[in-house]
Amino acid sequence: MGKTKFMVIKLKELIKTAVFAIIGAAIIIALIIMLVPHSSSAQYKSGTYTTNISIGEESAAVSLTFSENEITDVSFIPTTDTLSVFYPLMQTTGEEICAQILNEQSTDNISIASDSTYAAELIIGAADSCIERAKR
């Protein structure tokens, strides 16, 4: 008669193998999720994008928040209180343009008041920069 062979599997080895199998499966799933392209219908990468602008010695920031398909928030943020002292039209121009960008969902067709052309161009340029970075 042939000799019967017994195989002894230690519980510790079995647990290690199961843990490594689970870790390996998790890594493979993570790679698949990262490498599979996202839906092509998304226009923007979600998030908040900010661009700083300099006006003489003063500075401000334009911040746009995006969802996948639209601009959800636009804000003009002066970084110092003296901006409104030295450039009084900057804050009101910033607020007007931010509202127009939010309504239009782009920087196209923005109406600019003739007395604040330079300020409006700075803000629109900063908004364009944010939009370019957010595009897919």
Backbone as a printed PyTorch tensor [residue, N CA C, xyz], in Angstrom:
tensor([[[  0.8300,  -1.1670,   0.0000],
         [  0.0000,   0.0000,   0.0000],
         [  0.8730,   1.2280,   0.0000]],

        [[  0.3090,   2.2890,  -0.5880],
         [  1.0580,   3.5440,  -0.6310],
         [  1.0140,   4.2580,   0.7040]],

        [[  1.9860,   5.0740,   0.8600],
         [  2.0510,   5.8260,   2.1100],
         [  1.1480,   7.0550,   2.0060]],

        [[  0.3480,   7.2950,   2.9680],
         [ -0.5140,   8.4660,   3.0220],
         [  0.2850,   9.6120,   3.6220]],

        [[  0.2230,  10.7630,   2.9600],
         [  0.9570,  11.9180,   3.4610],
         [ -0.0340,  12.9280,   4.0290]],

        [[  0.3170,  13.4520,   5.1220],
         [ -0.5080,  14.4750,   5.7420],
         [  0.1760,  15.8310,   5.5960]],

        [[ -0.6360,  16.8500,   5.3950],
         [ -0.1150,  18.2070,   5.2660],
         [ -0.6000,  18.9930,   6.4800]],

        [[  0.3200,  19.6180,   7.1530],
         [ -0.0290,  20.3850,   8.3350],
         [  0.0520,  21.8720,   7.9640]],

        [[ -1.0550,  22.5720,   8.1020],
         [ -1.0980,  24.0110,   7.8240],
         [ -1.2750,  24.7140,   9.1570]],

        [[ -0.3650,  25.5720,   9.4180],
         [ -0.4340,  26.2920,  10.6780],
         [ -1.4050,  27.4570,  10.5200]],

        [[ -2.1450,  27.7360,  11.5590],
         [ -3.1260,  28.8140,  11.5400],
         [ -2.4680,  30.1630,  11.2810]],

        [[ -1.2990,  30.3500,  11.8250],
         [ -0.5650,  31.6050,  11.6460],
         [ -0.2550,  31.8310,  10.1670]],

        [[  0.1840,  30.8120,   9.4640],
         [  0.4850,  30.9260,   8.0370],
         [ -0.7900,  31.1950,   7.2320]],

        [[ -1.8650,  30.5670,   7.6090],
         [ -3.1370,  30.7560,   6.9240],
         [ -3.6270,  32.1980,   7.0770]],

        [[ -3.5000,  32.7580,   8.2550],
         [ -3.9140,  34.1470,   8.5050],
         [ -3.0410,  35.1080,   7.7150]],

        [[ -1.7220,  34.8870,   7.6860],
         [ -0.8300,  35.7540,   6.9040],
         [ -1.1980,  35.7360,   5.4360]],

        [[ -1.4640,  34.5710,   4.9030],
         [ -1.8240,  34.4490,   3.4910],
         [ -3.1270,  35.1890,   3.2000]],

        [[ -4.1080,  35.0590,   4.0680],
         [ -5.3840,  35.7490,   3.8760],
         [ -5.2010,  37.2640,   3.9270]],

        [[ -4.4000,  37.7540,   4.8610],
         [ -4.1630,  39.2000,   4.9740],
         [ -3.4790,  39.7320,   3.7170]],

        [[ -2.4610,  39.0220,   3.2420],
         [ -1.7770,  39.4620,   2.0230],
         [ -2.6970,  39.4040,   0.8060]],

        [[ -3.5720,  38.4310,   0.7480],
         [ -4.5270,  38.3500,  -0.3570],
         [ -5.4880,  39.5320,  -0.3300]],

        [[ -5.9420,  39.9050,   0.8490],
         [ -6.8540,  41.0570,   0.9750],
         [ -6.1310,  42.3500,   0.6100]],

        [[ -4.9070,  42.5250,   1.0780],
         [ -4.1300,  43.7280,   0.7410],
         [ -3.8830,  43.7920,  -0.7650]],

        [[ -3.5410,  42.6720,  -1.3590],
         [ -3.3130,  42.6310,  -2.8090],
         [ -4.5690,  42.9930,  -3.5820]],

        [[ -5.7080,  42.4590,  -3.1650],
         [ -6.9770,  42.7810,  -3.8310],
         [ -7.3000,  44.2650,  -3.6830]],

        [[ -7.0420,  44.8340,  -2.5050],
         [ -7.3120,  46.2670,  -2.2880],
         [ -6.4200,  47.1280,  -3.1820]],

        [[ -5.1650,  46.7450,  -3.3430],
         [ -4.2630,  47.5030,  -4.2120],
         [ -4.7290,  47.4290,  -5.6610]],

        [[ -5.1320,  46.2520,  -6.1120],
         [ -5.6130,  46.1020,  -7.4890],
         [ -6.8730,  46.9290,  -7.7130]],

        [[ -7.8000,  46.9200,  -6.7700],
         [ -9.0240,  47.7270,  -6.8950],
         [ -8.6960,  49.2120,  -6.9150]],

        [[ -7.7730,  49.6450,  -6.0460],
         [ -7.3820,  51.0620,  -6.0260],
         [ -6.7560,  51.4710,  -7.3530]],

        [[ -5.9120,  50.6480,  -7.9210],
         [ -5.3010,  50.9610,  -9.2170],
         [ -6.3460,  51.0620, -10.3170]],

        [[ -7.3060,  50.1590, -10.2980],
         [ -8.3680,  50.2030, -11.3110],
         [ -9.1670,  51.4900, -11.1850]],

        [[ -9.5060,  51.8650,  -9.9670],
         [-10.2830,  53.0980,  -9.7580],
         [ -9.4990,  54.3160, -10.2220]],

        [[ -8.1870,  54.3540,  -9.9330],
         [ -7.3790,  55.5090, -10.3070],
         [ -7.1330,  55.5750, -11.8070]],

        [[ -6.9990,  54.4520, -12.4680],
         [ -6.6250,  54.4430, -13.8710],
         [ -7.8030,  54.4830, -14.8430]],

        [[ -8.9700,  54.0970, -14.3910],
         [-10.1390,  54.1530, -15.2610],
         [-10.5510,  55.6100, -15.4030]],

        [[-10.7330,  56.0770, -16.6430],
         [-11.1030,  57.4870, -16.8300],
         [-12.4700,  57.7920, -16.2190]],

        [[-12.5630,  58.9840, -15.6750],
         [-13.8200,  59.4280, -15.0790],
         [-14.7870,  59.7930, -16.1910]],

        [[-16.0140,  60.0530, -15.8260],
         [-17.0120,  60.3820, -16.8340],
         [-16.5720,  61.5900, -17.6490]],

        [[-16.7270,  61.4920, -18.9400],
         [-16.2650,  62.5610, -19.8180],
         [-17.2140,  63.7540, -19.8320]],

        [[-18.3580,  63.6340, -19.1820],
         [-19.3090,  64.7350, -19.1750],
         [-18.9130,  65.8290, -18.1870]],

        [[-17.9990,  65.5340, -17.2740],
         [-17.5670,  66.5390, -16.2970],
         [-16.7450,  67.6140, -17.0020]],

        [[-17.1140,  68.8510, -16.7630],
         [-16.4530,  69.9840, -17.4050],
         [-15.2770,  70.4930, -16.5730]],

        [[-15.3960,  70.4240, -15.2530],
         [-14.3730,  70.9610, -14.3590],
         [-13.9370,  69.9060, -13.3450]],

        [[-12.7650,  70.1210, -12.7760],
         [-12.3400,  69.3460, -11.6150],
         [-12.9060,  70.0720, -10.3960]],

        [[-13.6270,  69.3890,  -9.5840],
         [-14.2520,  70.0070,  -8.4080],
         [-13.1870,  70.5590,  -7.4690]],

        [[-13.5030,  71.7020,  -6.8700],
         [-12.5890,  72.2930,  -5.8990],
         [-12.6230,  73.8070,  -5.9550]],

        [[-11.7920,  74.4260,  -5.1460],
         [-11.6800,  75.8790,  -5.0970],
         [-10.3080,  76.2720,  -5.6160]],

        [[-10.2870,  77.1940,  -6.5580],
         [ -9.0490,  77.6660,  -7.1700],
         [ -8.9230,  79.1560,  -6.9030]],

        [[ -7.7300,  79.5910,  -6.5230],
         [ -7.4980,  80.9820,  -6.1590],
         [ -6.3120,  81.5210,  -6.9420]],

        [[ -6.4370,  82.7530,  -7.4180],
         [ -5.3450,  83.4450,  -8.0970],
         [ -5.1330,  84.7850,  -7.4180]],

        [[ -3.8970,  85.0880,  -7.0900],
         [ -3.5610,  86.3690,  -6.4710],
         [ -3.2690,  87.3940,  -7.5530]],

        [[ -3.6780,  88.6250,  -7.2890],
         [ -3.3800,  89.7270,  -8.2060],
         [ -2.7260,  90.8580,  -7.4230]],

        [[ -1.8350,  91.5720,  -8.0890],
         [ -1.1560,  92.7090,  -7.4700],
         [ -1.6540,  93.9920,  -8.1060]],

        [[ -1.9430,  94.9580,  -7.2660],
         [ -2.3990,  96.2700,  -7.6990],
         [ -1.4910,  97.2730,  -7.0150]],

        [[ -0.4880,  97.7210,  -7.7300],
         [  0.4840,  98.6120,  -7.1010],
         [  1.1870,  97.8740,  -5.9820]],

        [[  1.1620,  98.4370,  -4.7830],
         [  1.7660,  97.8040,  -3.6150],
         [  0.7850,  96.8700,  -2.8910]],

        [[ -0.4520,  96.9010,  -3.2950],
         [ -1.5010,  96.1160,  -2.6300],
         [ -1.7320,  94.8100,  -3.3890]],

        [[ -2.4350,  93.8850,  -2.7440],
         [ -2.7590,  92.6260,  -3.4060],
         [ -4.1540,  92.1740,  -3.0050]],

        [[ -4.7030,  91.2990,  -3.8430],
         [ -6.0220,  90.7260,  -3.5980],
         [ -6.0340,  89.3430,  -4.2250]],

        [[ -7.1080,  88.6170,  -3.9980],
         [ -7.2330,  87.2740,  -4.5620],
         [ -8.6220,  87.1230,  -5.1690]],

        [[ -8.6710,  86.3500,  -6.2410],
         [ -9.9380,  85.9770,  -6.8520],
         [-10.0670,  84.4760,  -6.6630]],

        [[-11.1700,  84.0410,  -6.0970],
         [-11.3690,  82.6270,  -5.7720],
         [-12.6360,  82.1240,  -6.4480]],

        [[-12.5140,  81.0100,  -7.1790],
         [-13.6550,  80.3820,  -7.8280],
         [-13.7920,  78.9600,  -7.3010]],

        [[-15.0190,  78.5750,  -6.9850],
         [-15.3080,  77.2210,  -6.5370],
         [-16.1170,  76.5300,  -7.6170]],

        [[-15.7060,  75.2940,  -7.9440],
         [-16.3200,  74.5550,  -9.0370],
         [-16.9140,  73.2500,  -8.5410]],

        [[-18.0440,  72.8840,  -9.1310],
         [-18.5080,  71.5070,  -9.0350],
         [-18.0820,  70.8720, -10.3620]],

        [[-18.5320,  69.6780, -10.6740],
         [-18.0770,  69.0390, -11.9090],
         [-18.5810,  69.7520, -13.1580]],

        [[-19.7130,  70.4530, -13.0730],
         [-20.2920,  71.0370, -14.2750],
         [-20.5930,  72.5220, -14.1980]],

        [[-20.2800,  73.1700, -13.0890],
         [-20.5870,  74.5880, -13.0110],
         [-19.7060,  75.3040, -11.9920]],

        [[-19.7100,  76.6170, -12.1230],
         [-19.0430,  77.4750, -11.1420],
         [-20.0700,  77.7260, -10.0440]],

        [[-19.7250,  77.3670,  -8.8230],
         [-20.7000,  77.4870,  -7.7340],
         [-20.4970,  78.7250,  -6.8770]],

        [[-19.2780,  79.2850,  -6.8820],
         [-19.0280,  80.4760,  -6.0720],
         [-17.8540,  81.2420,  -6.6630]],

        [[-17.9690,  82.5550,  -6.6550],
         [-16.8910,  83.4370,  -7.1070],
         [-16.7590,  84.5390,  -6.0730]],

        [[-15.5230,  84.8040,  -5.6460],
         [-15.3540,  85.8680,  -4.6610],
         [-14.0590,  86.6360,  -4.9100]],

        [[-14.1270,  87.9220,  -4.6000],
         [-12.9830,  88.8190,  -4.6660],
         [-12.5810,  89.0770,  -3.2260]],

        [[-11.3070,  88.7710,  -2.8960],
         [-10.8680,  88.8450,  -1.5070],
         [ -9.6830,  89.7980,  -1.3900]],

        [[ -9.8900,  91.0100,  -0.8640],
         [ -8.7420,  91.8890,  -0.6270],
         [ -7.8970,  91.3240,   0.5220]],

        [[ -6.5910,  91.2990,   0.3440],
         [ -5.7340,  90.7290,   1.3890],
         [ -5.3750,  91.7490,   2.4640]],

        [[ -5.5830,  93.0330,   2.1760],
         [ -5.3360,  94.0590,   3.1880],
         [ -6.5000,  95.0390,   3.2100]],

        [[ -6.6570,  95.7270,   4.3330],
         [ -7.7280,  96.7220,   4.4470],
         [ -7.4000,  97.9950,   3.6760]],

        [[ -6.1420,  98.2230,   3.3870],
         [ -5.7550,  99.4560,   2.7010],
         [ -6.0680,  99.4230,   1.2090]],

        [[ -6.4420,  98.2780,   0.6710],
         [ -6.7860,  98.1990,  -0.7530],
         [ -7.9410,  99.1330,  -1.0890]],

        [[ -8.9670,  99.1450,  -0.2500],
         [-10.1270, 100.0010,  -0.5160],
         [ -9.8040, 101.4840,  -0.3310]],

        [[ -8.7580, 101.7900,   0.4260],
         [ -8.3520, 103.1860,   0.6100],
         [ -7.6420, 103.6950,  -0.6360]],

        [[ -6.6850, 102.9040,  -1.1210],
         [ -5.9050, 103.3400,  -2.2730],
         [ -6.6170, 103.0950,  -3.6020]],

        [[ -7.4650, 102.0830,  -3.6590],
         [ -8.1940, 101.7420,  -4.8840],
         [ -9.6670, 101.5490,  -4.5390]],

        [[-10.4010, 102.6450,  -4.3950],
         [-11.7750, 102.5460,  -3.8990],
         [-12.7320, 101.7890,  -4.8270]],

        [[-12.4740, 101.7830,  -6.1290],
         [-13.3740, 101.0910,  -7.0500],
         [-13.1130,  99.5890,  -7.1230]],

        [[-11.9960,  99.1530,  -6.6020],
         [-11.6000,  97.7590,  -6.7520],
         [-12.6040,  96.8030,  -6.1030]],

        [[-13.0410,  97.0780,  -4.8990],
         [-13.9590,  96.1810,  -4.1930],
         [-15.3050,  96.1000,  -4.9080]],

        [[-15.8750,  97.2410,  -5.2660],
         [-17.1840,  97.2100,  -5.9380],
         [-17.0790,  96.5730,  -7.3170]],

        [[-16.0000,  96.8780,  -8.0380],
         [-15.8010,  96.2610,  -9.3470],
         [-15.6480,  94.7530,  -9.1920]],

        [[-14.9000,  94.3200,  -8.1950],
         [-14.7140,  92.8940,  -7.9350],
         [-16.0240,  92.1910,  -7.6530]],

        [[-16.8530,  92.7840,  -6.8330],
         [-18.1400,  92.1750,  -6.4950],
         [-19.0550,  92.1000,  -7.7090]],

        [[-19.0730,  93.1750,  -8.5360],
         [-19.9100,  93.1830,  -9.7360],
         [-19.4710,  92.1090, -10.7240]],

        [[-18.1740,  92.0090, -10.9390],
         [-17.6690,  91.0350, -11.9050],
         [-17.8720,  89.6130, -11.3870]],

        [[-17.6710,  89.4050, -10.1090],
         [-17.8920,  88.0700,  -9.5380],
         [-19.3450,  87.6340,  -9.7270]],

        [[-20.2670,  88.5430,  -9.5170],
         [-21.6860,  88.2190,  -9.7150],
         [-21.9730,  87.8920, -11.1820]],

        [[-21.3580,  88.6460, -12.1010],
         [-21.5620,  88.3760, -13.5270],
         [-20.9720,  87.0270, -13.9420]],

        [[-19.7970,  86.7040, -13.4250],
         [-19.1770,  85.4090, -13.7510],
         [-20.0610,  84.2740, -13.2480]],

        [[-20.5970,  84.4180, -12.0560],
         [-21.4640,  83.3780, -11.4990],
         [-22.7330,  83.2170, -12.3400]],

        [[-23.3020,  84.3310, -12.8070],
         [-24.5010,  84.2690, -13.6440],
         [-24.2110,  83.7040, -15.0280]],

        [[-23.1140,  84.1430, -15.6450],
         [-22.7780,  83.7360, -17.0100],
         [-22.0840,  82.3800, -17.0560]],

        [[-21.4970,  81.9450, -15.9460],
         [-20.7140,  80.7180, -15.8670],
         [-19.4600,  80.7540, -16.7360]],

        [[-19.0020,  81.9420, -17.0660],
         [-17.7420,  82.1300, -17.8000],
         [-17.3640,  83.6050, -17.7080]],

        [[-16.1880,  83.9280, -18.2540],
         [-15.7660,  85.3270, -18.2650],
         [-16.1130,  86.0030, -19.5900]],

        [[-16.7730,  85.2860, -20.4680],
         [-17.2330,  85.8870, -21.7200],
         [-18.4610,  86.7450, -21.4450]],

        [[-18.6470,  87.7670, -22.2290],
         [-19.8190,  88.6530, -22.1460],
         [-19.9500,  89.3680, -20.8040]],

        [[-18.8310,  89.7070, -20.1940],
         [-18.8490,  90.4730, -18.9470],
         [-18.8670,  91.9520, -19.3150]],

        [[-19.8190,  92.6830, -18.7580],
         [-19.8720,  94.1180, -19.0400],
         [-19.0060,  94.8540, -18.0190]],

        [[-18.1810,  95.7500, -18.5400],
         [-17.2270,  96.4790, -17.7070],
         [-17.5810,  97.9580, -17.7280]],

        [[-17.6590,  98.5620, -16.5490],
         [-17.8980, 100.0000, -16.4670],
         [-16.6500, 100.7330, -16.9440]],

        [[-16.8520, 101.8390, -17.6270],
         [-15.7220, 102.5500, -18.2300],
         [-14.7580, 103.1340, -17.1930]],

        [[-15.2240, 103.4130, -15.9900],
         [-14.3410, 103.9990, -14.9770],
         [-13.5070, 102.9630, -14.2230]],

        [[-13.7410, 101.6750, -14.4690],
         [-12.9850, 100.6410, -13.7580],
         [-12.4580,  99.5580, -14.7030]],

        [[-12.0370,  99.9650, -15.8790],
         [-11.5820,  99.0140, -16.8890],
         [-10.3560,  98.2300, -16.4320]],

        [[ -9.3700,  98.9290, -15.8760],
         [ -8.1270,  98.2600, -15.4680],
         [ -8.3950,  97.2390, -14.3670]],

        [[ -9.1650,  97.6280, -13.3710],
         [ -9.4860,  96.7170, -12.2660],
         [-10.2630,  95.5120, -12.7840]],

        [[-11.2140,  95.7510, -13.6720],
         [-12.0130,  94.6570, -14.2260],
         [-11.1450,  93.6840, -15.0180]],

        [[-10.2020,  94.2010, -15.7970],
         [ -9.3300,  93.3280, -16.5850],
         [ -8.4540,  92.4690, -15.6780]],

        [[ -7.9670,  93.0260, -14.5820],
         [ -7.1800,  92.2360, -13.6240],
         [ -8.0070,  91.1010, -13.0280]],

        [[ -9.2190,  91.4100, -12.6330],
         [-10.0840,  90.4160, -11.9950],
         [-10.4970,  89.3430, -13.0010]],

        [[-10.8430,  89.7410, -14.2030],
         [-11.2240,  88.7750, -15.2390],
         [-10.0450,  87.8820, -15.5990]],

        [[ -8.8600,  88.4560, -15.6840],
         [ -7.6630,  87.6590, -15.9640],
         [ -7.4050,  86.6230, -14.8810]],

        [[ -7.5880,  87.0150, -13.6360],
         [ -7.4060,  86.0770, -12.5220],
         [ -8.4790,  84.9800, -12.5670]],

        [[ -9.7050,  85.3560, -12.8900],
         [-10.7830,  84.3670, -12.9960],
         [-10.5080,  83.3960, -14.1460]],

        [[-10.0140,  83.9170, -15.2770],
         [ -9.6520,  83.0500, -16.4050],
         [ -8.5820,  82.0400, -15.9980]],

        [[ -7.6280,  82.4920, -15.2130],
         [ -6.5790,  81.6020, -14.7270],
         [ -7.1660,  80.4720, -13.8850]],

        [[ -8.0990,  80.8050, -13.0160],
         [ -8.7490,  79.7860, -12.1850],
         [ -9.5470,  78.8040, -13.0470]],

        [[-10.2360,  79.3190, -14.0330],
         [-11.0480,  78.4640, -14.9130],
         [-10.1550,  77.5070, -15.7000]],

        [[ -9.0280,  78.0080, -16.2060],
         [ -8.1100,  77.1480, -16.9630],
         [ -7.5700,  76.0070, -16.0990]],

        [[ -7.2380,  76.3040, -14.8570],
         [ -6.7240,  75.2630, -13.9760],
         [ -7.7880,  74.2430, -13.6070]],

        [[ -9.0620,  74.6600, -13.5820],
         [-10.1410,  73.7500, -13.1970],
         [-10.6520,  72.8980, -14.3410]],

        [[-10.3560,  73.2820, -15.5690],
         [-10.8720,  72.5070, -16.7200],
         [-10.2300,  71.1340, -16.7650]],

        [[-11.0230,  70.1730, -17.1750],
         [-10.5460,  68.7820, -17.3290],
         [ -9.7300,  68.6690, -18.5780]]])
